[in-house]
Amino acid sequence: MSHRIIRSLYEQRLAAWAAARSLPVAWQNVPFTPPAGIYLRAFLLPADTDSLDLEGKHRLYTGVFQVSIVAPNGNGSGAAEQLAVDLDALYPNALRLTSGAFAVQIVSPCSQGPAIPGETHMMLPVSFRYRADATA
């Protein structure tokens, strides 16, 4: 399934960016011990796969890629909000990533969601929509 490829493309880009900033990332379904400081959580949220031709060979992959910025309480939200701005630059609208003949494109600007407070940390979600067209 091409959602695996899409996840890989977006996660590779995030991994390199986060490593350059010494930001730990919690990946989906991978063991992770949260640090005391700021860290990221990455999620691919695929929508239903569709087909837009009568022959049944076309596949339309859409969904949302979300990076949640998790920051400790008591330090304000400025650092998390700056990371949201940085993620917008990392994943600009219309960015096209490829793996062989397969391509996925960002089809919406990054959106910052409302901060979600927790007991020890607050979470600031940042997400964008993607689309990929392929033939079977």
The first five atom37 places (N, CA, C, CB, O) and aatype in JSON, in Angstrom:
{
  "aatype": [12, 15, 8, 1, 9, 9, 1, 15, 10, 18, 6, 5, 1, 10, 0, 0, 17, 0, 0, 0, 1, 15, 10, 14, 19, 0, 17, 5, 2, 19, 14, 13, 16, 14, 14, 0, 7, 9, 18, 10, 1, 0, 13, 10, 10, 14, 0, 3, 16, 3, 15, 10, 3, 10, 6, 7, 11, 8, 1, 10, 18, 16, 7, 19, 13, 5, 19, 15, 9, 19, 0, 14, 2, 7, 2, 7, 15, 7, 0, 0, 6, 5, 10, 0, 19, 3, 10, 3, 0, 10, 18, 14, 2, 0, 10, 1, 10, 16, 15, 7, 0, 13, 0, 19, 5, 9, 19, 15, 14, 4, 15, 5, 7, 14, 0, 9, 14, 7, 6, 16, 8, 12, 12, 10, 14, 19, 15, 13, 1, 18, 1, 0, 3, 0, 16, 0],
  "atom_mask": [
    [1, 1, 1, 1, 1],
    [1, 1, 1, 1, 1],
    [1, 1, 1, 1, 1],
    [1, 1, 1, 1, 1],
    [1, 1, 1, 1, 1],
    [1, 1, 1, 1, 1],
    [1, 1, 1, 1, 1],
    [1, 1, 1, 1, 1],
    [1, 1, 1, 1, 1],
    [1, 1, 1, 1, 1],
    [1, 1, 1, 1, 1],
    [1, 1, 1, 1, 1],
    [1, 1, 1, 1, 1],
    [1, 1, 1, 1, 1],
    [1, 1, 1, 1, 1],
    [1, 1, 1, 1, 1],
    [1, 1, 1, 1, 1],
    [1, 1, 1, 1, 1],
    [1, 1, 1, 1, 1],
    [1, 1, 1, 1, 1],
    [1, 1, 1, 1, 1],
    [1, 1, 1, 1, 1],
    [1, 1, 1, 1, 1],
    [1, 1, 1, 1, 1],
    [1, 1, 1, 1, 1],
    [1, 1, 1, 1, 1],
    [1, 1, 1, 1, 1],
    [1, 1, 1, 1, 1],
    [1, 1, 1, 1, 1],
    [1, 1, 1, 1, 1],
    [1, 1, 1, 1, 1],
    [1, 1, 1, 1, 1],
    [1, 1, 1, 1, 1],
    [1, 1, 1, 1, 1],
    [1, 1, 1, 1, 1],
    [1, 1, 1, 1, 1],
    [1, 1, 1, 0, 1],
    [1, 1, 1, 1, 1],
    [1, 1, 1, 1, 1],
    [1, 1, 1, 1, 1],
    [1, 1, 1, 1, 1],
    [1, 1, 1, 1, 1],
    [1, 1, 1, 1, 1],
    [1, 1, 1, 1, 1],
    [1, 1, 1, 1, 1],
    [1, 1, 1, 1, 1],
    [1, 1, 1, 1, 1],
    [1, 1, 1, 1, 1],
    [1, 1, 1, 1, 1],
    [1, 1, 1, 1, 1],
    [1, 1, 1, 1, 1],
    [1, 1, 1, 1, 1],
    [1, 1, 1, 1, 1],
    [1, 1, 1, 1, 1],
    [1, 1, 1, 1, 1],
    [1, 1, 1, 0, 1],
    [1, 1, 1, 1, 1],
    [1, 1, 1, 1, 1],
    [1, 1, 1, 1, 1],
    [1, 1, 1, 1, 1],
    [1, 1, 1, 1, 1],
    [1, 1, 1, 1, 1],
    [1, 1, 1, 0, 1],
    [1, 1, 1, 1, 1],
    [1, 1, 1, 1, 1],
    [1, 1, 1, 1, 1],
    [1, 1, 1, 1, 1],
    [1, 1, 1, 1, 1],
    [1, 1, 1, 1, 1],
    [1, 1, 1, 1, 1],
    [1, 1, 1, 1, 1],
    [1, 1, 1, 1, 1],
    [1, 1, 1, 1, 1],
    [1, 1, 1, 0, 1],
    [1, 1, 1, 1, 1],
    [1, 1, 1, 0, 1],
    [1, 1, 1, 1, 1],
    [1, 1, 1, 0, 1],
    [1, 1, 1, 1, 1],
    [1, 1, 1, 1, 1],
    [1, 1, 1, 1, 1],
    [1, 1, 1, 1, 1],
    [1, 1, 1, 1, 1],
    [1, 1, 1, 1, 1],
    [1, 1, 1, 1, 1],
    [1, 1, 1, 1, 1],
    [1, 1, 1, 1, 1],
    [1, 1, 1, 1, 1],
    [1, 1, 1, 1, 1],
    [1, 1, 1, 1, 1],
    [1, 1, 1, 1, 1],
    [1, 1, 1, 1, 1],
    [1, 1, 1, 1, 1],
    [1, 1, 1, 1, 1],
    [1, 1, 1, 1, 1],
    [1, 1, 1, 1, 1],
    [1, 1, 1, 1, 1],
    [1, 1, 1, 1, 1],
    [1, 1, 1, 1, 1],
    [1, 1, 1, 0, 1],
    [1, 1, 1, 1, 1],
    [1, 1, 1, 1, 1],
    [1, 1, 1, 1, 1],
    [1, 1, 1, 1, 1],
    [1, 1, 1, 1, 1],
    [1, 1, 1, 1, 1],
    [1, 1, 1, 1, 1],
    [1, 1, 1, 1, 1],
    [1, 1, 1, 1, 1],
    [1, 1, 1, 1, 1],
    [1, 1, 1, 1, 1],
    [1, 1, 1, 1, 1],
    [1, 1, 1, 0, 1],
    [1, 1, 1, 1, 1],
    [1, 1, 1, 1, 1],
    [1, 1, 1, 1, 1],
    [1, 1, 1, 1, 1],
    [1, 1, 1, 0, 1],
    [1, 1, 1, 1, 1],
    [1, 1, 1, 1, 1],
    [1, 1, 1, 1, 1],
    [1, 1, 1, 1, 1],
    [1, 1, 1, 1, 1],
    [1, 1, 1, 1, 1],
    [1, 1, 1, 1, 1],
    [1, 1, 1, 1, 1],
    [1, 1, 1, 1, 1],
    [1, 1, 1, 1, 1],
    [1, 1, 1, 1, 1],
    [1, 1, 1, 1, 1],
    [1, 1, 1, 1, 1],
    [1, 1, 1, 1, 1],
    [1, 1, 1, 1, 1],
    [1, 1, 1, 1, 1],
    [1, 1, 1, 1, 1],
    [1, 1, 1, 1, 1]
  ],
  "atom_positions": [
    [[0.84, -1.19, 0.0], [0.0, 0.0, 0.0], [0.88, 1.25, 0.0], [-0.95, 0.0, 1.22], [1.95, 1.27, 0.62]],
    [[0.45, 2.24, -0.66], [1.26, 3.44, -0.81], [1.27, 4.34, 0.41], [0.78, 4.21, -1.98], [2.09, 5.25, 0.48]],
    [[0.37, 4.12, 1.37], [0.44, 4.91, 2.6], [1.74, 4.63, 3.33], [-0.76, 4.62, 3.52], [2.27, 5.5, 4.03]],
    [[2.27, 3.41, 3.18], [3.58, 3.09, 3.77], [4.67, 3.97, 3.15], [3.91, 1.58, 3.57], [5.54, 4.47, 3.86]],
    [[4.62, 4.14, 1.86], [5.6, 4.99, 1.18], [5.43, 6.45, 1.61], [5.47, 4.86, -0.36], [6.41, 7.15, 1.86]],
    [[4.18, 6.9, 1.68], [3.91, 8.28, 2.08], [4.45, 8.54, 3.48], [2.39, 8.58, 2.03], [5.12, 9.54, 3.72]],
    [[4.16, 7.62, 4.41], [4.67, 7.76, 5.78], [6.2, 7.86, 5.76], [4.21, 6.56, 6.65], [6.78, 8.72, 6.42]],
    [[6.82, 6.97, 5.0], [8.28, 6.95, 4.94], [8.85, 8.27, 4.44], [8.74, 5.81, 4.03], [9.83, 8.78, 5.0]],
    [[8.26, 8.82, 3.4], [8.76, 10.09, 2.84], [8.65, 11.24, 3.84], [7.99, 10.44, 1.57], [9.6, 12.0, 4.01]],
    [[7.51, 11.35, 4.5], [7.33, 12.44, 5.46], [8.16, 12.22, 6.72], [5.85, 12.58, 5.83], [8.7, 13.17, 7.29]],
    [[8.26, 10.97, 7.17], [9.04, 10.69, 8.37], [10.53, 10.89, 8.13], [8.77, 9.28, 8.86], [11.23, 11.39, 9.01]],
    [[11.04, 10.51, 6.96], [12.46, 10.71, 6.66], [12.81, 12.19, 6.71], [12.81, 10.14, 5.28], [13.85, 12.57, 7.26]],
    [[11.96, 13.02, 6.15], [12.2, 14.47, 6.15], [12.19, 15.01, 7.58], [11.14, 15.2, 5.29], [13.04, 15.81, 7.95]],
    [[11.21, 14.56, 8.38], [11.13, 15.01, 9.76], [12.31, 14.5, 10.59], [9.83, 14.55, 10.38], [12.85, 15.24, 11.41]],
    [[12.71, 13.26, 10.37], [13.81, 12.68, 11.14], [15.11, 13.47, 10.93], [14.02, 11.21, 10.73], [15.81, 13.77, 11.9]],
    [[15.43, 13.8, 9.7], [16.65, 14.56, 9.42], [16.59, 15.95, 10.05], [16.89, 14.67, 7.9], [17.56, 16.42, 10.64]],
    [[15.45, 16.6, 9.92], [15.26, 17.95, 10.48], [15.36, 17.92, 11.99], [13.9, 18.53, 10.05], [16.04, 18.75, 12.59]],
    [[14.68, 16.96, 12.63], [14.67, 16.87, 14.09], [16.06, 16.5, 14.63], [13.64, 15.83, 14.56], [16.48, 17.03, 15.66]],
    [[16.76, 15.61, 13.95], [18.11, 15.22, 14.39], [19.05, 16.41, 14.38], [18.66, 14.1, 13.5], [19.9, 16.54, 15.27]],
    [[18.92, 17.27, 13.39], [19.78, 18.47, 13.32], [19.51, 19.43, 14.48], [19.57, 19.19, 11.98], [20.34, 20.28, 14.78]],
    [[18.35, 19.3, 15.11], [17.97, 20.18, 16.23], [17.96, 19.43, 17.57], [16.6, 20.79, 15.96], [17.53, 19.98, 18.58]],
    [[18.42, 18.19, 17.56], [18.43, 17.33, 18.76], [17.04, 17.23, 19.4], [19.43, 17.87, 19.78], [16.91, 17.22, 20.62]],
    [[16.02, 17.14, 18.55], [14.63, 16.98, 19.02], [14.24, 15.52, 18.92], [13.65, 17.87, 18.19], [14.23, 14.96, 17.83]],
    [[13.93, 14.88, 20.04], [13.46, 13.5, 19.97], [12.09, 13.43, 19.29], [13.38, 12.88, 21.38], [11.28, 14.35, 19.4]],
    [[11.85, 12.33, 18.59], [10.57, 12.14, 17.9], [9.98, 10.78, 18.32], [10.74, 12.22, 16.34], [10.67, 9.76, 18.27]],
    [[8.73, 10.8, 18.71], [7.99, 9.57, 18.98], [7.29, 9.17, 17.69], [6.96, 9.75, 20.17], [6.41, 9.9, 17.21]],
    [[7.66, 8.04, 17.13], [7.06, 7.54, 15.89], [5.92, 6.6, 16.24], [8.12, 6.81, 15.01], [5.9, 6.02, 17.32]],
    [[4.98, 6.47, 15.34], [3.83, 5.59, 15.56], [4.29, 4.16, 15.82], [2.89, 5.63, 14.35], [5.11, 3.61, 15.09]],
    [[3.74, 3.57, 16.89], [3.94, 2.17, 17.22], [5.41, 1.79, 17.42], [3.36, 1.31, 16.14], [5.8, 0.66, 17.14]],
    [[6.22, 2.73, 17.91], [7.61, 2.48, 18.23], [7.8, 2.86, 19.7], [8.59, 3.29, 17.29], [7.38, 3.94, 20.11]],
    [[8.43, 1.98, 20.5], [8.63, 2.32, 21.91], [9.36, 3.65, 22.07], [9.42, 1.2, 22.62], [10.29, 3.95, 21.32]],
    [[8.93, 4.44, 23.05], [9.48, 5.78, 23.23], [9.34, 6.17, 24.7], [8.78, 6.83, 22.31], [8.27, 6.02, 25.29]],
    [[10.41, 6.66, 25.27], [10.37, 7.19, 26.63], [10.41, 8.71, 26.52], [11.56, 6.65, 27.52], [11.42, 9.26, 26.1]],
    [[9.33, 9.39, 26.87], [9.29, 10.85, 26.72], [10.35, 11.54, 27.6], [7.89, 11.38, 27.08], [10.49, 11.22, 28.78]],
    [[11.08, 12.48, 27.02], [12.04, 13.24, 27.8], [11.33, 14.32, 28.61], [13.11, 13.87, 26.89], [10.14, 14.57, 28.41]],
    [[12.05, 14.96, 29.5], [11.47, 16.04, 30.3], [11.22, 17.29, 29.46], [12.38, 16.38, 31.49], [10.32, 18.07, 29.77]],
    [[12.01, 17.49, 28.4], [11.9, 18.7, 27.58], [10.97, 18.52, 26.4], [0.0, 0.0, 0.0], [10.1, 17.65, 26.39]],
    [[11.16, 19.37, 25.42], [10.33, 19.36, 24.21], [10.65, 18.13, 23.35], [10.53, 20.65, 23.39], [11.81, 17.74, 23.2]],
    [[9.6, 17.54, 22.8], [9.77, 16.47, 21.83], [8.6, 16.51, 20.86], [9.86, 15.08, 22.53], [7.64, 17.26, 21.05]],
    [[8.69, 15.69, 19.8], [7.68, 15.65, 18.75], [7.04, 14.27, 18.7], [8.3, 16.0, 17.38], [7.65, 13.27, 19.07]],
    [[5.8, 14.24, 18.24], [5.09, 12.99, 17.99], [4.55, 13.06, 16.56], [3.92, 12.76, 19.04], [3.85, 14.01, 16.21]],
    [[4.86, 12.05, 15.74], [4.47, 12.07, 14.33], [3.41, 11.01, 14.05], [5.69, 11.84, 13.43], [3.49, 9.88, 14.53]],
    [[2.4, 11.41, 13.26], [1.29, 10.52, 12.93], [0.91, 10.67, 11.46], [0.07, 10.8, 13.82], [0.82, 11.79, 10.96]],
    [[0.69, 9.57, 10.78], [0.06, 9.59, 9.47], [-1.38, 9.17, 9.68], [0.81, 8.66, 8.43], [-1.64, 8.1, 10.23]],
    [[-2.31, 10.0, 9.24], [-3.74, 9.74, 9.4], [-4.36, 9.58, 8.01], [-4.45, 10.89, 10.2], [-4.91, 10.54, 7.47]],
    [[-4.27, 8.39, 7.43], [-4.78, 8.21, 6.07], [-6.3, 8.24, 6.0], [-4.27, 6.91, 5.49], [-6.98, 7.78, 6.92]],
    [[-6.81, 8.77, 4.92], [-8.24, 8.7, 4.62], [-8.48, 7.45, 3.79], [-8.74, 10.0, 3.86], [-7.53, 6.73, 3.45]],
    [[-9.73, 7.18, 3.45], [-10.04, 6.03, 2.61], [-9.37, 6.19, 1.25], [-11.57, 5.87, 2.43], [-9.34, 7.28, 0.69]],
    [[-8.83, 5.09, 0.73], [-8.27, 5.08, -0.62], [-9.44, 5.09, -1.6], [-7.34, 3.84, -0.85], [-10.44, 4.41, -1.39]],
    [[-9.29, 5.87, -2.67], [-10.35, 6.01, -3.65], [-9.82, 5.62, -5.03], [-10.91, 7.45, -3.66], [-8.62, 5.44, -5.21]],
    [[-10.71, 5.5, -5.99], [-10.35, 5.25, -7.38], [-11.24, 6.13, -8.24], [-10.5, 3.74, -7.76], [-12.46, 6.15, -8.08]],
    [[-10.62, 6.87, -9.16], [-11.37, 7.84, -9.95], [-11.53, 7.44, -11.42], [-10.68, 9.17, -9.87], [-11.83, 8.28, -12.27]],
    [[-11.33, 6.16, -11.7], [-11.56, 5.71, -13.07], [-12.47, 4.48, -13.08], [-10.22, 5.4, -13.78], [-12.57, 3.77, -12.08]],
    [[-13.11, 4.24, -14.2], [-14.02, 3.1, -14.31], [-13.28, 1.79, -14.49], [-14.98, 3.31, -15.47], [-13.84, 0.72, -14.25]],
    [[-12.04, 1.86, -14.9], [-11.23, 0.66, -15.11], [-10.74, 0.08, -13.78], [-10.04, 0.98, -16.02], [-10.41, -1.11, -13.7]],
    [[-10.68, 0.92, -12.74], [-10.25, 0.46, -11.43], [-8.75, 0.42, -11.21], [0.0, 0.0, 0.0], [-8.28, -0.18, -10.25]],
    [[-8.01, 1.04, -12.1], [-6.55, 1.03, -11.98], [-6.02, 2.23, -11.2], [-5.92, 1.01, -13.36], [-4.93, 2.17, -10.64]],
    [[-6.77, 3.3, -11.17], [-6.33, 4.51, -10.46], [-6.51, 4.33, -8.96], [-7.12, 5.75, -10.96], [-7.49, 3.75, -8.5]],
    [[-5.56, 4.84, -8.19], [-5.66, 4.87, -6.74], [-5.38, 6.3, -6.29], [-4.66, 3.86, -6.07], [-4.39, 6.92, -6.69]],
    [[-6.27, 6.81, -5.44], [-6.12, 8.14, -4.87], [-5.88, 7.98, -3.37], [-7.37, 9.04, -5.16], [-6.73, 7.47, -2.64]],
    [[-4.7, 8.41, -2.94], [-4.34, 8.33, -1.52], [-4.37, 9.74, -0.95], [-2.92, 7.66, -1.32], [-3.67, 10.63, -1.43]],
    [[-5.18, 9.94, 0.06], [-5.24, 11.24, 0.73], [-5.19, 11.01, 2.23], [-6.52, 12.02, 0.33], [-5.4, 9.89, 2.71]],
    [[-4.92, 12.07, 2.95], [-4.9, 11.98, 4.4], [-4.25, 13.2, 5.0], [0.0, 0.0, 0.0], [-4.12, 14.25, 4.37]],
    [[-3.85, 13.03, 6.25], [-3.25, 14.11, 7.02], [-1.96, 13.59, 7.65], [-4.23, 14.64, 8.11], [-1.93, 12.47, 8.17]],
    [[-0.92, 14.39, 7.61], [0.29, 14.12, 8.37], [0.32, 15.13, 9.5], [1.6, 14.21, 7.48], [0.23, 16.33, 9.27]],
    [[0.43, 14.63, 10.73], [0.41, 15.52, 11.9], [1.68, 15.33, 12.71], [-0.83, 15.25, 12.77], [2.12, 14.21, 12.96]],
    [[2.25, 16.45, 13.12], [3.36, 16.46, 14.06], [2.88, 17.23, 15.28], [4.66, 17.11, 13.43], [2.55, 18.41, 15.2]],
    [[2.85, 16.54, 16.4], [2.45, 17.18, 17.65], [3.71, 17.61, 18.4], [1.57, 16.23, 18.53], [4.61, 16.81, 18.63]],
    [[3.75, 18.87, 18.76], [4.88, 19.41, 19.53], [4.48, 19.31, 21.0], [5.22, 20.92, 19.11], [3.47, 19.88, 21.42]],
    [[5.27, 18.6, 21.76], [4.97, 18.38, 23.17], [6.0, 19.15, 23.99], [4.98, 16.85, 23.54], [7.2, 18.9, 23.89]],
    [[5.51, 20.1, 24.79], [6.41, 20.99, 25.55], [6.02, 20.98, 27.03], [6.37, 22.44, 24.99], [4.83, 20.92, 27.35]],
    [[7.0, 21.04, 27.92], [6.68, 21.03, 29.35], [5.89, 22.27, 29.75], [7.96, 20.94, 30.17], [6.08, 23.35, 29.21]],
    [[5.0, 22.07, 30.72], [4.23, 23.19, 31.26], [5.14, 24.17, 32.0], [3.11, 22.68, 32.19], [6.21, 23.8, 32.48]],
    [[4.68, 25.4, 32.08], [5.35, 26.4, 32.89], [6.37, 27.25, 32.17], [0.0, 0.0, 0.0], [6.98, 28.13, 32.78]],
    [[6.58, 27.0, 30.88], [7.58, 27.77, 30.12], [6.96, 28.63, 29.04], [8.58, 26.83, 29.5], [7.68, 29.19, 28.21]],
    [[5.66, 28.75, 29.03], [4.99, 29.49, 27.97], [4.89, 28.65, 26.72], [0.0, 0.0, 0.0], [5.38, 27.52, 26.68]],
    [[4.27, 29.19, 25.7], [4.08, 28.42, 24.47], [4.95, 28.93, 23.32], [2.63, 28.47, 24.06], [4.83, 28.43, 22.2]],
    [[5.82, 29.89, 23.57], [6.63, 30.48, 22.51], [7.53, 29.5, 21.78], [0.0, 0.0, 0.0], [7.61, 29.54, 20.55]],
    [[8.2, 28.61, 22.51], [9.11, 27.65, 21.87], [8.33, 26.69, 20.98], [9.91, 26.86, 22.93], [8.76, 26.38, 19.87]],
    [[7.18, 26.22, 21.46], [6.35, 25.31, 20.66], [5.81, 26.03, 19.42], [5.19, 24.75, 21.5], [5.77, 25.47, 18.33]],
    [[5.39, 27.28, 19.6], [4.86, 28.03, 18.46], [5.94, 28.3, 17.42], [4.25, 29.35, 18.93], [5.65, 28.31, 16.23]],
    [[7.18, 28.52, 17.85], [8.27, 28.71, 16.9], [8.53, 27.41, 16.13], [9.56, 29.17, 17.63], [8.8, 27.45, 14.93]],
    [[8.46, 26.28, 16.82], [8.62, 25.0, 16.12], [7.5, 24.8, 15.1], [8.64, 23.84, 17.12], [7.74, 24.21, 14.04]],
    [[6.31, 25.27, 15.4], [5.2, 25.18, 14.44], [5.53, 25.99, 13.18], [3.88, 25.69, 15.08], [5.25, 25.54, 12.06]],
    [[6.11, 27.16, 13.36], [6.53, 27.98, 12.22], [7.62, 27.25, 11.43], [7.06, 29.37, 12.7], [7.6, 27.24, 10.19]],
    [[8.56, 26.63, 12.14], [9.64, 25.9, 11.49], [9.11, 24.69, 10.71], [10.68, 25.43, 12.53], [9.61, 24.38, 9.62]],
    [[8.1, 24.01, 11.26], [7.51, 22.88, 10.55], [6.8, 23.33, 9.28], [6.53, 22.13, 11.47], [6.79, 22.62, 8.27]],
    [[6.2, 24.51, 9.33], [5.56, 25.08, 8.14], [6.59, 25.29, 7.03], [4.86, 26.4, 8.49], [6.29, 25.09, 5.85]],
    [[7.78, 25.7, 7.41], [8.85, 25.87, 6.43], [9.38, 24.52, 5.93], [10.01, 26.7, 7.03], [9.76, 24.39, 4.77]],
    [[9.39, 23.51, 6.8], [9.87, 22.18, 6.42], [8.91, 21.5, 5.46], [10.06, 21.31, 7.66], [9.34, 20.77, 4.56]],
    [[7.62, 21.73, 5.65], [6.58, 21.12, 4.83], [5.74, 22.2, 4.15], [5.68, 20.2, 5.68], [4.58, 22.4, 4.52]],
    [[6.31, 22.9, 3.15], [5.54, 23.98, 2.49], [4.42, 23.42, 1.62], [6.48, 24.85, 1.64], [4.5, 22.31, 1.1]],
    [[3.37, 24.22, 1.49], [2.26, 23.86, 0.62], [2.79, 23.58, -0.79], [1.19, 24.98, 0.6], [3.63, 24.32, -1.3]],
    [[2.29, 22.53, -1.41], [2.64, 22.08, -2.76], [3.97, 21.34, -2.83], [2.69, 23.27, -3.69], [4.42, 21.0, -3.93]],
    [[4.62, 21.07, -1.68], [5.85, 20.27, -1.69], [5.54, 18.89, -2.26], [6.46, 20.15, -0.26], [4.57, 18.24, -1.87]],
    [[6.37, 18.46, -3.19], [6.18, 17.16, -3.84], [7.4, 16.29, -3.51], [6.01, 17.32, -5.4], [8.53, 16.66, -3.8]],
    [[7.14, 15.13, -2.91], [8.21, 14.18, -2.58], [7.99, 12.92, -3.4], [8.24, 13.86, -1.06], [6.85, 12.54, -3.67]],
    [[9.08, 12.28, -3.8], [8.98, 11.11, -4.67], [9.78, 9.93, -4.12], [9.45, 11.45, -6.08], [10.77, 10.08, -3.39]],
    [[9.31, 8.77, -4.49], [10.03, 7.51, -4.25], [9.86, 6.7, -5.53], [9.48, 6.73, -2.97], [8.8, 6.13, -5.77]],
    [[10.9, 6.66, -6.33], [10.79, 6.03, -7.65], [9.78, 6.8, -8.48], [0.0, 0.0, 0.0], [9.89, 8.02, -8.62]],
    [[8.8, 6.1, -9.05], [7.78, 6.75, -9.87], [6.61, 7.28, -9.03], [7.26, 5.77, -10.92], [5.74, 7.97, -9.56]],
    [[6.58, 6.96, -7.75], [5.49, 7.38, -6.87], [5.76, 8.78, -6.34], [5.3, 6.38, -5.7], [6.88, 9.09, -5.92]],
    [[4.73, 9.64, -6.35], [4.87, 11.01, -5.84], [3.68, 11.34, -4.94], [4.96, 12.03, -7.02], [2.56, 10.91, -5.19]],
    [[3.97, 12.1, -3.89], [2.93, 12.59, -2.98], [3.13, 14.1, -2.87], [3.0, 11.89, -1.58], [4.26, 14.58, -2.84]],
    [[2.03, 14.83, -2.8], [2.11, 16.29, -2.74], [1.29, 16.81, -1.56], [1.61, 16.91, -4.06], [0.2, 16.31, -1.27]],
    [[1.84, 17.81, -0.9], [1.11, 18.51, 0.15], [0.09, 19.4, -0.53], [2.08, 19.33, 1.08], [0.43, 20.15, -1.44]],
    [[-1.17, 19.33, -0.07], [-2.24, 20.08, -0.72], [-2.91, 21.1, 0.2], [-3.29, 19.13, -1.25], [-3.97, 21.62, -0.12]],
    [[-2.28, 21.38, 1.33], [-2.78, 22.44, 2.21], [-1.62, 22.99, 3.01], [-3.9, 21.91, 3.17], [-0.66, 22.27, 3.29]],
    [[-1.67, 24.26, 3.37], [-0.62, 24.79, 4.23], [-0.68, 24.1, 5.59], [-0.76, 26.32, 4.4], [-1.72, 23.58, 5.98]],
    [[0.44, 24.1, 6.29], [0.44, 23.58, 7.66], [-0.55, 24.39, 8.49], [1.87, 23.63, 8.29], [-0.63, 25.61, 8.37]],
    [[-1.29, 23.69, 9.32], [-2.25, 24.33, 10.21], [-1.87, 24.02, 11.65], [-3.7, 23.88, 9.91], [-1.62, 22.86, 12.0]],
    [[-1.83, 25.03, 12.46], [-1.58, 24.84, 13.88], [-2.93, 24.71, 14.58], [-0.75, 26.03, 14.48], [-3.79, 25.59, 14.46]],
    [[-3.12, 23.63, 15.3], [-4.35, 23.42, 16.03], [-4.26, 24.07, 17.41], [0.0, 0.0, 0.0], [-3.24, 24.65, 17.76]],
    [[-5.33, 23.97, 18.18], [-5.31, 24.54, 19.52], [-4.4, 23.73, 20.44], [-6.73, 24.59, 20.1], [-4.3, 22.51, 20.32]],
    [[-3.74, 24.42, 21.35], [-2.9, 23.75, 22.34], [-3.77, 22.89, 23.24], [-2.09, 24.79, 23.18], [-4.86, 23.29, 23.65]],
    [[-3.28, 21.71, 23.53], [-4.01, 20.78, 24.39], [-3.22, 20.65, 25.7], [-4.2, 19.37, 23.7], [-2.11, 20.11, 25.71]],
    [[-3.79, 21.16, 26.8], [-3.05, 21.11, 28.06], [-3.07, 19.71, 28.68], [-3.63, 22.12, 29.06], [-4.03, 18.96, 28.52]],
    [[-1.99, 19.39, 29.37], [-1.89, 18.13, 30.11], [-1.37, 18.42, 31.5], [0.0, 0.0, 0.0], [-1.13, 19.57, 31.86]],
    [[-1.2, 17.37, 32.28], [-0.73, 17.57, 33.65], [0.7, 18.1, 33.71], [-0.81, 16.26, 34.42], [1.01, 18.96, 34.53]],
    [[1.56, 17.59, 32.85], [2.98, 18.0, 32.88], [3.43, 18.68, 31.59], [3.85, 16.8, 33.15], [4.44, 19.39, 31.59]],
    [[2.7, 18.46, 30.51], [3.09, 18.99, 29.2], [1.86, 19.54, 28.48], [3.76, 17.9, 28.34], [0.73, 19.19, 28.79]],
    [[2.11, 20.41, 27.54], [1.06, 20.85, 26.61], [1.44, 20.33, 25.23], [0.89, 22.42, 26.61], [2.62, 20.19, 24.91]],
    [[0.42, 20.06, 24.42], [0.66, 19.55, 23.08], [0.1, 20.54, 22.06], [0.04, 18.15, 22.89], [-1.04, 20.98, 22.19]],
    [[0.91, 20.87, 21.06], [0.5, 21.77, 20.0], [0.54, 21.0, 18.68], [1.42, 23.05, 19.95], [1.63, 20.73, 18.17]],
    [[-0.63, 20.63, 18.12], [-0.63, 19.87, 16.88], [-0.43, 20.76, 15.65], [-1.94, 19.11, 16.75], [-0.98, 21.87, 15.56]],
    [[0.35, 20.27, 14.7], [0.57, 20.92, 13.42], [0.33, 19.86, 12.36], [2.04, 21.55, 13.32], [0.89, 18.77, 12.43]],
    [[-0.51, 20.18, 11.37], [-0.83, 19.17, 10.37], [-1.02, 19.78, 9.0], [-2.08, 18.41, 10.78], [-1.22, 20.98, 8.84]],
    [[-0.96, 18.9, 8.0], [-1.25, 19.29, 6.62], [-1.89, 18.1, 5.92], [0.04, 19.76, 5.86], [-1.75, 16.96, 6.36]],
    [[-2.6, 18.39, 4.83], [-3.23, 17.35, 4.01], [-2.31, 17.0, 2.84], [-4.62, 17.82, 3.49], [-1.57, 17.85, 2.35]],
    [[-2.38, 15.75, 2.42], [-1.59, 15.29, 1.28], [-2.48, 14.54, 0.28], [-0.43, 14.38, 1.75], [-3.6, 14.14, 0.59]],
    [[-1.92, 14.38, -0.92], [-2.6, 13.64, -1.98], [-1.55, 12.94, -2.85], [-3.51, 14.59, -2.84], [-0.5, 13.51, -3.16]],
    [[-1.87, 11.71, -3.24], [-1.03, 10.99, -4.17], [-1.93, 10.22, -5.14], [-0.04, 10.03, -3.43], [-2.89, 9.57, -4.71]],
    [[-1.62, 10.29, -6.41], [-2.36, 9.56, -7.45], [-1.42, 8.49, -8.0], [-2.87, 10.53, -8.59], [-0.27, 8.77, -8.33]],
    [[-1.93, 7.27, -8.1], [-1.12, 6.18, -8.62], [-2.01, 5.27, -9.47], [-0.45, 5.37, -7.45], [-3.23, 5.33, -9.4]],
    [[-1.37, 4.44, -10.26], [-2.1, 3.44, -11.04], [-1.66, 2.07, -10.59], [-1.87, 3.63, -12.58], [-0.48, 1.83, -10.3]],
    [[-2.61, 1.17, -10.53], [-2.33, -0.2, -10.05], [-1.69, -1.02, -11.14], [-3.6, -0.88, -9.57], [-1.38, -2.2, -10.92]]
  ]
}
